[in-house]
Amino acid sequence: MDVKALGLSDYYDIVTKPMDLSTLKNNFLDGEYKTVQDVWDAFDLIVTNCKAYNRLPEHPINAKAD
């Protein structure tokens, strides 16, 4: 994810373990996930990061993450 291009200059200050769908897909195709739980954990990390970065409960992205 290109946080600079997206204007998310504080992203790495808030999200310490980044994960996005492209990385999940590439890790999957590269055989880095050994179990279904590994894939689920990566996806859960995406949602957790989304909620952490978009902290306000009323933020539309955060509201959709539940």
Rosetta constraint file for C-alpha pairs under 8 A:
AtomPair CA 1 CA 20 HARMONIC 7.05 0.50
AtomPair CA 2 CA 6 HARMONIC 6.34 0.50
AtomPair CA 3 CA 7 HARMONIC 6.09 0.50
AtomPair CA 3 CA 8 HARMONIC 5.02 0.50
AtomPair CA 3 CA 9 HARMONIC 6.55 0.50
AtomPair CA 3 CA 11 HARMONIC 6.92 0.50
AtomPair CA 4 CA 8 HARMONIC 5.92 0.50
AtomPair CA 4 CA 9 HARMONIC 6.01 0.50
AtomPair CA 10 CA 14 HARMONIC 6.61 0.50
AtomPair CA 11 CA 15 HARMONIC 5.84 0.50
AtomPair CA 11 CA 53 HARMONIC 6.96 0.50
AtomPair CA 12 CA 16 HARMONIC 5.91 0.50
AtomPair CA 12 CA 18 HARMONIC 7.82 0.50
AtomPair CA 14 CA 52 HARMONIC 7.07 0.50
AtomPair CA 14 CA 53 HARMONIC 6.23 0.50
AtomPair CA 15 CA 49 HARMONIC 6.07 0.50
AtomPair CA 15 CA 52 HARMONIC 7.08 0.50
AtomPair CA 15 CA 53 HARMONIC 6.79 0.50
AtomPair CA 17 CA 49 HARMONIC 7.98 0.50
AtomPair CA 18 CA 45 HARMONIC 7.91 0.50
AtomPair CA 18 CA 46 HARMONIC 7.59 0.50
AtomPair CA 18 CA 49 HARMONIC 7.13 0.50
AtomPair CA 19 CA 23 HARMONIC 6.37 0.50
AtomPair CA 19 CA 24 HARMONIC 7.04 0.50
AtomPair CA 19 CA 42 HARMONIC 7.00 0.50
AtomPair CA 19 CA 45 HARMONIC 6.50 0.50
AtomPair CA 19 CA 46 HARMONIC 5.44 0.50
AtomPair CA 19 CA 49 HARMONIC 7.69 0.50
AtomPair CA 20 CA 24 HARMONIC 6.21 0.50
AtomPair CA 20 CA 46 HARMONIC 5.80 0.50
AtomPair CA 21 CA 25 HARMONIC 6.02 0.50
AtomPair CA 21 CA 43 HARMONIC 7.71 0.50
AtomPair CA 21 CA 46 HARMONIC 7.59 0.50
AtomPair CA 22 CA 26 HARMONIC 6.13 0.50
AtomPair CA 23 CA 27 HARMONIC 5.95 0.50
AtomPair CA 24 CA 28 HARMONIC 6.07 0.50
AtomPair CA 24 CA 39 HARMONIC 7.51 0.50
AtomPair CA 24 CA 42 HARMONIC 6.56 0.50
AtomPair CA 24 CA 43 HARMONIC 7.35 0.50
AtomPair CA 25 CA 29 HARMONIC 6.17 0.50
AtomPair CA 26 CA 30 HARMONIC 5.99 0.50
AtomPair CA 27 CA 31 HARMONIC 6.26 0.50
AtomPair CA 27 CA 32 HARMONIC 5.16 0.50
AtomPair CA 27 CA 33 HARMONIC 6.76 0.50
AtomPair CA 28 CA 32 HARMONIC 5.86 0.50
AtomPair CA 28 CA 33 HARMONIC 5.80 0.50
AtomPair CA 28 CA 39 HARMONIC 7.51 0.50
AtomPair CA 33 CA 38 HARMONIC 5.40 0.50
AtomPair CA 33 CA 39 HARMONIC 6.16 0.50
AtomPair CA 34 CA 38 HARMONIC 6.53 0.50
AtomPair CA 35 CA 39 HARMONIC 6.89 0.50
AtomPair CA 36 CA 40 HARMONIC 6.23 0.50
AtomPair CA 37 CA 41 HARMONIC 5.96 0.50
AtomPair CA 38 CA 42 HARMONIC 6.33 0.50
AtomPair CA 39 CA 43 HARMONIC 6.29 0.50
AtomPair CA 40 CA 44 HARMONIC 5.99 0.50
AtomPair CA 41 CA 45 HARMONIC 6.12 0.50
AtomPair CA 42 CA 46 HARMONIC 6.54 0.50
AtomPair CA 43 CA 47 HARMONIC 6.60 0.50
AtomPair CA 44 CA 48 HARMONIC 6.07 0.50
AtomPair CA 45 CA 49 HARMONIC 5.96 0.50
AtomPair CA 46 CA 50 HARMONIC 6.14 0.50
AtomPair CA 47 CA 51 HARMONIC 6.23 0.50
AtomPair CA 47 CA 65 HARMONIC 6.06 0.50
AtomPair CA 48 CA 52 HARMONIC 6.14 0.50
AtomPair CA 49 CA 53 HARMONIC 6.05 0.50
AtomPair CA 50 CA 54 HARMONIC 6.00 0.50
AtomPair CA 50 CA 61 HARMONIC 7.46 0.50
AtomPair CA 50 CA 62 HARMONIC 6.69 0.50
AtomPair CA 50 CA 65 HARMONIC 7.25 0.50
AtomPair CA 51 CA 55 HARMONIC 5.76 0.50
AtomPair CA 51 CA 61 HARMONIC 7.80 0.50
AtomPair CA 51 CA 62 HARMONIC 5.20 0.50
AtomPair CA 51 CA 65 HARMONIC 6.73 0.50
AtomPair CA 54 CA 59 HARMONIC 6.47 0.50
AtomPair CA 54 CA 61 HARMONIC 6.84 0.50
AtomPair CA 54 CA 62 HARMONIC 5.72 0.50
AtomPair CA 55 CA 59 HARMONIC 7.47 0.50
AtomPair CA 55 CA 62 HARMONIC 7.03 0.50
AtomPair CA 56 CA 62 HARMONIC 7.12 0.50
AtomPair CA 57 CA 62 HARMONIC 6.02 0.50
AtomPair CA 57 CA 63 HARMONIC 6.21 0.50
AtomPair CA 58 CA 62 HARMONIC 7.03 0.50
AtomPair CA 58 CA 63 HARMONIC 6.22 0.50
AtomPair CA 59 CA 63 HARMONIC 6.10 0.50
AtomPair CA 60 CA 64 HARMONIC 6.36 0.50
AtomPair CA 61 CA 65 HARMONIC 6.44 0.50
AtomPair CA 62 CA 66 HARMONIC 7.18 0.50
